[in-house]
Amino acid sequence: KQEVTQIPAALSVPEGENLVLNCSFTDSAIYNLQWFRQDPGKGLTSLLLIQSSQREQTSGRLNASLDKSSGRSTLYIAASQPGDSATYLCAVRDDYKLSFGAGTTVTVRA
Amino acid sequence: GAGVSQTPSNKVTEKGKYVELRCDPISGHTALYWYRQSLGQGPEFLIYFQGTGAADDSGLPNDRFFAVRPEGSVSTLKIQRTERGDSAVYLCASSLGGAGGYEQYFGPGTRLTVT
């Protein structure tokens, strides 16, 4: 059974600092990995999707890397802003279903 | 175009009652998924439909839970004899295809509270 772990569980940084969020998974036989953002009481917003053949994906201030062989992904958020405060979830897809981590809750202090 | 929609957005019910949660996937998406998210945790897989049939229902916690997708589009998750432990956010997602690297698109969820 796929196990997904996110460290740290919570993170608080001052505005402008770069954020580094980690995700690890136990079974490397995945099709892709997705990073999501979730605001309190809201649904999931997809941020980046990395196919298993890719090493990284970038969108604006966000960059995600994938090392499938070691079972790790990292989400980098450059120059954080208070609006980046949210919970960030990573999910790996094996065949058809997604297995999620518990998330990292980020607070960016103004 | 329209995304995945779910109704109701919130549902409060008494212990022992029956509830139905509805999901409208993105038009043309053949695959549909239900997940459940408990407080402070990531979503957990419940069931996967490819077309009208449930290809994998291994995530349903027990036989009080059942889901249908009779015409290969809208899906309904049904919970009988609800228990307080069923309180969670129920998320629906759809994708163009099932197996493989297709991206899943999520709806806003239904928050179920069992009192």
Interface residues (C-beta under 8 A of the other chain):
Chain A: V4 Y31 N32 Q34 F36 G41 K42 G43 L44 S46 L49 Q51 S52 L89 A91 R93 D95 Y96 K97 L98 S99 F100 G101 A102 G103
Chain B: A31 Y33 Y35 G40 Q41 G42 P43 E44 F45 Y48 Q50 A55 D56 G59 L91 A93 G98 A99 G100 G101 E103 Q104 Y105 F106 G107 P108 G109 R111
